[in-house]
Amino acid sequence: MAIHIDSAKLLTEKNLLTAGISETRIPALLLAASALHEAVCDIDRNSKTNLAKQFPEVITVARMYGQADKILYGLEDEA
């Protein structure tokens, strides 16, 4: 089952600005989301499944970041 995040909810500079986030905080938020995305992508499938069950928000943030970039893995196919 493919899971895609609505484009208005993706973690992008534009969407964060639209949400009223201060320009000075956006780089730190995107850096943190990038680190989270990398960490999630680097764990094995079984651990991702367990992470999704216990901490689904972590997977969601990783998706929101990854799907914003055409090159990154967006975790679309992760349950």
HELIX and SHEET records of a PDB file:
HELIX    1   1 SER A    7  LYS A    9  5                                   3    
HELIX    2   2 GLU A   13  THR A   18  1                                   6    
HELIX    3   3 ILE A   26  CYS A   41  1                                  16    
HELIX    4   4 ARG A   45  GLN A   54  1                                  10    
HELIX    5   5 PRO A   56  GLY A   66  1                                  11    
END                                                                             
